[in-house]
Amino acid sequence: VAGGDWDDHEAPTFVRDGVDRLLVDSSRLVRPLPEIPGLQETRSYQGRLREKLYVFGAGHALCAYLGARCGYERLDEAAHDPLLRNVVRTCLLDARAALEHECPGLHGDGWEAVDSAISRYENEELRDPIRRVARNPLRKLAPTGPVVGGAKLVRSAFGRVPAPFALGIASALLYRDDADDQARELTTMLRRQSVGVAELL
């Protein structure tokens, strides 16, 4: 939301990115899809859902955690950092390749999907705070969450977790936000396990 606080007397302004596509599972259709702008059918609906979680969602979270480690406050600032963008892009290319390995029916240009995701992270108009994107790190680090789930997908396909993914996971483990219950819980869990910062970097 931009253009004022919810508490003031101005009407709130909603800002979104430029994506205006809605995918429909064509295997469930009993009649042809109506011709509505932006409505598209796919026979790889489950693959597209996994792409959203383990490509777009993973990159979104990794960009936030890496950006937080570098002191950025907004996602677009982190995404414009050439080094961070390269790390995130490498993770997403690996995740997309692993997904194509797992879901052969998932057609389309993986490079285009990754570049599209990163361009959305770079959108300055959204002014998306890193604290919003990085919140609830335990959910994102769960075995089926976007960060660890994406790394597991890559390991399952290629037998290894690439160094950029490992760096992103370490950054997520080191995320600190006293206003975030899960971030505080994560810090407590690491202390109980005697995991230090030097061991994660």
Solvent accessible surface area in square Angstrom, and as a share of the most:
residue,aa,sasa,rsa
1,V,96,0.55
2,A,37,0.29
3,G,49,0.47
4,G,42,0.40
5,D,99,0.51
6,W,161,0.56
7,D,135,0.70
8,D,56,0.29
9,H,195,0.87
10,E,114,0.51
11,A,84,0.65
12,P,47,0.30
13,T,70,0.40
14,F,145,0.60
15,V,56,0.32
16,R,164,0.60
17,D,27,0.14
18,G,66,0.63
19,V,65,0.37
20,D,106,0.55
21,R,124,0.45
22,L,117,0.58
23,L,38,0.19
24,V,35,0.20
25,D,26,0.13
26,S,11,0.07
27,S,66,0.43
28,R,190,0.69
29,L,61,0.30
30,V,137,0.79
31,R,179,0.65
32,P,121,0.76
33,L,33,0.16
34,P,77,0.49
35,E,179,0.80
36,I,95,0.48
37,P,134,0.84
38,G,31,0.30
39,L,38,0.19
40,Q,83,0.37
41,E,97,0.44
42,T,13,0.07
43,R,182,0.66
44,S,18,0.12
45,Y,66,0.25
46,Q,119,0.53
47,G,5,0.05
48,R,42,0.15
49,L,80,0.40
50,R,80,0.29
51,E,21,0.09
52,K,135,0.57
53,L,68,0.34
54,Y,15,0.06
55,V,3,0.02
56,F,44,0.18
57,G,18,0.17
58,A,0,0.00
59,G,0,0.00
60,H,39,0.17
61,A,1,0.01
62,L,0,0.00
63,C,1,0.01
64,A,0,0.00
65,Y,0,0.00
66,L,6,0.03
67,G,0,0.00
68,A,33,0.26
69,R,114,0.41
70,C,75,0.45
71,G,59,0.57
72,Y,68,0.26
73,E,137,0.61
74,R,53,0.19
75,L,4,0.02
76,D,5,0.02
77,E,62,0.28
78,A,0,0.00
79,A,2,0.01
80,H,81,0.36
81,D,28,0.15
82,P,97,0.61
83,L,124,0.62
84,L,9,0.04
85,R,76,0.28
86,N,92,0.47
87,V,17,0.10
88,V,2,0.01
89,R,63,0.23
90,T,46,0.27
91,C,1,0.01
92,L,0,0.00
93,L,41,0.21
94,D,30,0.16
95,A,0,0.00
96,R,4,0.02
97,A,45,0.35
98,A,0,0.00
99,L,0,0.00
100,E,66,0.30
101,H,122,0.54
102,E,84,0.38
103,C,27,0.16
104,P,120,0.75
105,G,47,0.46
106,L,6,0.03
107,H,129,0.58
108,G,51,0.49
109,D,78,0.41
110,G,12,0.11
111,W,150,0.53
112,E,117,0.53
113,A,29,0.22
114,V,0,0.00
115,D,65,0.34
116,S,51,0.33
117,A,5,0.04
118,I,10,0.05
119,S,63,0.41
120,R,73,0.27
121,Y,5,0.02
122,E,39,0.17
123,N,38,0.19
124,E,102,0.46
125,E,130,0.58
126,L,55,0.27
127,R,139,0.51
128,D,19,0.10
129,P,66,0.41
130,I,5,0.03
131,R,138,0.50
132,R,98,0.36
133,V,4,0.03
134,A,0,0.00
135,R,118,0.43
136,N,51,0.26
137,P,0,0.00
138,L,44,0.22
139,R,130,0.48
140,K,17,0.07
141,L,23,0.12
142,A,34,0.26
143,P,87,0.55
144,T,102,0.59
145,G,8,0.08
146,P,9,0.05
147,V,0,0.00
148,V,34,0.19
149,G,5,0.04
150,G,0,0.00
151,A,4,0.03
152,K,85,0.36
153,L,10,0.05
154,V,1,0.00
155,R,129,0.47
156,S,94,0.61
157,A,23,0.18
158,F,93,0.39
159,G,63,0.61
160,R,134,0.49
161,V,55,0.32
162,P,9,0.06
163,A,81,0.63
164,P,33,0.21
165,F,0,0.00
166,A,49,0.38
167,L,81,0.40
168,G,0,0.00
169,I,33,0.17
170,A,8,0.06
171,S,3,0.02
172,A,0,0.00
173,L,38,0.19
174,L,4,0.02
175,Y,9,0.03
176,R,110,0.40
177,D,20,0.11
178,D,124,0.64
179,A,77,0.60
180,D,11,0.06
181,D,98,0.51
182,Q,50,0.22
183,A,1,0.00
184,R,110,0.40
185,E,90,0.40
186,L,6,0.03
187,T,13,0.08
188,T,54,0.32
189,M,84,0.38
190,L,20,0.10
191,R,181,0.66
192,R,187,0.68
193,Q,133,0.59
194,S,91,0.59
195,V,50,0.29
196,G,31,0.30
197,V,77,0.44
198,A,92,0.71
199,E,126,0.56
200,L,37,0.19
201,L,129,0.64
